[in-house]
Amino acid sequence: MDAHSVRKYIQLKQRTGDMLVDRVLIEDIVQVSGLDKIALAAVFEELLKTPKAFDVHFVALVGMRIFAEQQIPLTVEQGKVMLASTDRIALQAGIDEWYKTMKVLSYAPETAQALLAFTEEQLLGGQDIPEWLWLSFWAVSMVVQSGIAPVPQTLQAKLLQEIDLESDAATKLLMLSFFDGVSGMENV
């Protein structure tokens, strides 16, 4: 089953009102498609990269999150696609979508690399809302706690700079607490 067929199946479920976006729906798509989860993750990735398939992006993103949580091997590129899609979906569904995606990306070395790169380049590089800073610290703390990937020195330096720039003592302490007692942040 290709991306077009999977999209049509999801649209059918949407039209019949028989769609709660959860593990049951994703497992149903796995069964109907006849694809293994790695192949279906590639189909979901293709759908997420297709602007005209926006109507099924949320389902595709949830499917990829579930696969990441189930330790289905996802690539760095798939992690990047998930982050880009989360950016669009979070505009409609809220900031919690970021936490959901970041949490599952921290589970595997490949996707954790995508998360760390995104944190350094996009979150810390383009802070236009206060939540970006908190998302940055939270994302890095998830990777550090998983022990799955090292935090690059450049990212550590940027986080330390943000801590130094913070004027509120309570907020500064909270920022430091993300890494308290956790190895992986050597300079904090």
C-alpha positions, 0 to 999 in steps of 0.5 A: 500500500502506498502513501496515496492509499494510506491517505485515502484509508485515513480520509475514509475513517475521518468521513465515517466518524470512525476515527479516534487517533490512537494506537488502535487506529495506527495498528488498524492502518498497519493491518490494512496496509500489509506493511511492516512498521518500518515501511509504514513509517516511510509512508507516514514520512512521505505523507508528512512531506506532502503539503496537499496531504495536510488533512492526514498529517496529524495521524501520520505524526501520531503514527510515527510517535507510536513507532518511535515509542515502540523502538521501531528504528526511525532515521535522523531524517524521519526525526527531522520530518517529525519536528517540522510537522510538529511545528505546524500541528502545534500551531493548531493543537497547542504546545503539548504536541512539542512535548509529545514529539520530543519525548519519543525522539529522545528514545533512540540515538538517531532521532535523539541526534535530530532532536539535539540538532533541532534544539541548537539550531531552531529552538535556541537560535530562534527564540520568539516566544518564552516556551522555546527556551523551556522546550530547549532545556526540556528536550536536552534533559530528555536526551540526557536522562535517556543516556542515548546520545551525547549533548554536543559541547556547542549546545551545552555552551548555548544552554549555559549562556542562557542560564547566565543571562537569566536574571531571576534567581528562581528561574535560574535555579529551575534551569539548572535543576533540569540537569542536577545529578544527571551525567551528560552535561559535563559543564553544568 
